[in-house]
Amino acid sequence: MLIHEHLDMGIDVAQGTIKKPGVMLCKVDCGWVLEYPDLLMKAEPINVVVVMVTTSNQDEAAKIAEHVVRARLAACASTIPTVRSIYWWEGKIMNDQESLVLIKTTSDKYASLQETVQKLHSYKIPEIMAIPVTQGFPLYLEWVNREMS
């Protein structure tokens, strides 16, 4: 693919274009392709975390997911109906079917999110773990931050 020229331009989504500083259109042999060089090279820290919560069943997962999104503690919560968890509990190895909730939020919302999940959860010691996002699609990360502000 040969790049013929670059156009640094803002584009309007309604007209098939995007108005975003740093968005470029590159003319290539097969047409025009959007590039996001400024977005990919951002120096600002990423504030997004993915919080993993295992639950006893799909209904509990859905209840927690719905609650944290409605309470504006998460931009998005995805549920995985069936996972197999093998773990130590009170001196024994357990092998249980559970459900998993993946919650996308920001680190500043984590404390409130954890408190809310603890109150809603049926386990004595629920798995609630935040994993920092170090890379991701810039427009998605921007959306998460915007929804959480």
N, C-alpha and C positions, 0 to 999 in steps of 0.2 A: 504494500500500500504506500503510495507516494503522497506526501503532504505538499500541496501546492502553495497554500498561503494560510495565514492566521488572521482572523478578524476578532479584535477585542471589542465585544459589544454586549450591551444589555438587550434582553429579548423579552417580549411579552407572551406569557403562557397562553392567553386567550387567542393569540395569533400564531401559536406554534413556536413561541420563543420564550426565553427566560430573562427577566430583568434582575440580574444579580451581578454586582461588581466582581470582576475577575473571571467571569464565565467567558469562554472563548469558543468560537466556531472554527474548526479546521476543515479546509477544503481538501478532500482526499479523492483518489480515483473513483470511488464508488459513491461520492456525495459529501455532505457536510456531517461532521461528528462533533458533539459537545465535549468540551474538556473543562475540568475544574481545577486548574493549577493552584489558584489562591486558596481554595478550600482544602486541598490536600496538604498544603504546606503551613497550615495554621500553627502558630506557636502557643496559642492559649491552651491551658489544660482541659482535658475532657472531664466533665463533671458527671457523666452517665455511669450508672451501675446496673448490673443485672442481678436481681435478688432471686435466689432459688429457695423454694419452700416445698417440702414434701408434705403430703396430706394422707389421711387414712383412706380416702376415696374421691371419686370424681365430683360428687356433690359438694364436699367440703372445699375442694380446689376451686370450683366455680363460685362458691359463696365468697371465698377470700378474694379471688380475682375481681369479681364484680364490686365488692366493697371498697377495695383499695383504689380502683379506678374512679368510682363515683365520689370518693372522698378526696380526690385530686392528690393522692399520694403516689400515683403511678400514671405514666402516660399510656401504658399498655400492659396487659397481663395475659400471657398465653398459658393454656393448660394442656398438659400431656396426660391423657386419661390413665395410662398404665405404664408403670415402671417397676422393676424388681429391685428391691433394696436388701442388701445383705450387710448386717451390722452387728456389733456387740451391744447387748443390753442386759444389764444386771447379771454379768458373768456368763451369759449364753450367746451363742451366735444365732441371730434371727434371720429369717428369709421370708420377706413379706412383699405382697403386691401393694403398691401405693400409687398415688397420682402426684404429678409435679406441676408447680406453678412457676413460670419464669416471668418475673416482674421487671419492667424497664422503667427506671426512675433516675433521680439525681441523688448524689451523695448527701446533700443537705436535707433531703426528705427521709433518709434512711431511719433515723431514730424514731420518728413518728410512725413510719411504716412498720418497723419491728414491734413497737408497742401495740399497734392495731392488730397485727397478725397474731401476736401472742394471746390477745383477748379473744379472738375468733377461733383459735386453733384448739383441737381436741387433745393434742399430745401434751404431756407434762413438760417435755423438753423438745419443742419443735425445731426442725432444721430450718434456720433462717440465715442465709449467708449471702452477703453482698460481694459480687465479683466486679472489680473495676474494669471498665471498658477502656482499652488502650488505643484501639483503632476501630473505625467503623465508617459506614457511608456518611459523609459529612452532612448531607441534607437530612438524613434520619436522626443523627445526633442533635442537630439543630432543632428539629421538631420536638424531640424529647425535652430538651432544655426549655423551649418555648412553652410547651404544655405544663411544665412544672414551675414556671415563673409566675 
